[in-house]
Amino acid sequence: MLELASDIVARATRLLFTDHDGSALWTISVGGRVVGSLVCEAGAWRLSWFNGADERLVSYAGPADGDVEALTAALGTRLGTPVRLESLPT
């Protein structure tokens, strides 16, 4: 139940931050370990991966265009395990 509430809050926060001032930041985590980030600055979206991130994620060449839910699903499918994006204040 707590995870459902957390997911709802995370989704609402994503929407608020992307509409707030045109910039936003998300961490990308797998199994509780942060492996990368998603940044939006002035409408430009950029994925960055940390050292040790799984090559299946690092080699992702699909869109990073503001549909955070679709990106989360695509990365999770690519990796074969759930991927979590959490928005952070910028």
Disulfide bonds with the S-S distance in Angstrom:
none
